[in-house]
Amino acid sequence: MTTNPRKKPEELRSHRWYGVKDLRSFGHRSRTAQMGYHRSDYAGKPVIAIINTWSDINPCHSHFKQRVEEVKRGIWQAGGFPVEMPAISLSEPFQKPTTMLYRNLLAMECEELLRSYPADGCVLMGGCDKTTPALVMGAISMDLPTIFMPAGPMLRGDYRGEYLGSGSDTWKYWAELRAGNITEDDWQDVENGIARSPGHCMTMGTASTMTSAVEVLGLTLPGASSIPAPDSRHAQMATLTGKRIVDMVWEDIKPSDILTTQSFDNAVTACLGLGGSTNSIVHLIAMARRAGVALDLKRFDALARQTPVIANLRPSGKYLMEDFFYAGGLRAFLTQLGELIDFSQKTINGQTLGQNVEGAKVFNDDVIRPRSKPLVESDGLAVLTGNLAPGGAVIKPAAMEAHLRKHKGPAVVFKDYNDMNARIDAPDLAVTKDSVIVLQSAGPQGAPGMPEWGQLPIPQKLLKEGVRDMLRISDARMSGTSYGACVLHVTPESHVGGPFALVRDGDIIELDVEARSINMLVPAEEIARRQAAWQAPQPKFTRGFGVMYLKHIQQADTGCDFDFLETEKKAAAGEEPEIH
Ligand code: FES
């Protein structure tokens, strides 16, 4: 990799705050002295912003209070000046209606923190689902030297000697409780044991998918995303990250030097090979568009057709992230994908992706399978289109019962989430295992925020009959830890008058995963009649951030970014105001 010529101290961005002799810089220096720093602590050194998404209400990041000290240690050692900048923590288990409502807010916050303060480079500390894409989106737009420090997965859950996986086993045992197969006491034991250490969800859910994707993009140090959060090697990685970012500032290695069409193809391929979350589609498209890379649903589908799922991880497979780490982690996994990955791509340590995986070995080939023995031959994800979703929809064939891949059945329609909750378990609900459950008003505008409601519940009376999977369709997303025959991200969403708003009880819906199609078998004249009668619902917010959100949020097929943020990075950097 050709590195840029080393910067001189007076070329640092922070020089405008600290290095010049004027009234403003007097204020900056005197106020830095107020915090107990001597001029020799920072003069002529790169200022490294550590964007930390620690919060008392984010269990996935509870170790960040300590980890940030380890990042700082590395920065000091390498001759930088660390400045911790807390940012909104999008805590998946707590934030309502959904963290997705706030992904772009964190992206904006990250970008504006970096723009408005004397940052020469940054370390992004995230991991819980939306924090990863949000921080990276903001940093791409600002385009300063950047390293992502992943939170790392929590340890395996434990339930009476069995391993529990975040999310996946919650849904599983919740269904068993509703079916009357386990007791409240059993359920309590699941609650106590499923999340027993700091770190993000340890299935191949959205968190693990996105941190892995960011490593493949080249924005972390090699191996960073697979290390369990409580492992001492995670602390070491934090320090190494702090050391590296200082050199990156002198070398002026920025996201725009790393991110290419090929690196995004690599990230998509890795997500597919991991059996990763459907959410990665929305996030990677948004990240790519920030980087000026034209990634779209068609590209996901094309890569899915050629990529086997070789990571045997829940929810598609058997194991958990701790097992993945012991089996060799992401570096070993990438070696197994062979020519499906472009190893010539650059990464933030100055090496290529290929150099970073050199010598990596698989220590358990049931966890990380060879391509000759995949978990699923291809189609980790599939993109569907048809008269129900002209702009596209997605499904995860690897995590559904195979007989549903080609299915036709009558719709049972719920007009919104409250309607579904009120009626789904009603004994007189006209539903059979062949029905297709439809949830409307769950998209970016409709819910709002496109929550993870897409693993629609199976009606209780069917659960009692032993049904564990059936075709379900919504314009929502689905937790990466979920599974089942769930068609998601229907675009355009029902709230904006897409054809999905026009489905009625009893309409026959046809899914054909092989043909990549999703249709309602309703005559075109009838669809047109319903369309003419459709009335736009009231907006869900009348004040605050929500109003801005509703005005600018885009649909799922283009990544749900705000229209005004989706500028090319160079244009964004050019908009940096003069700093006085
Ligand atoms: Fe934070 Fe799952 S709840 S990653």
Residues whose N, C-alpha, C, O or C-beta is under 5 A from the ligand:
A	BS01	FES	C60 E92 P93 G127 C128 D129 H200 C201 A207
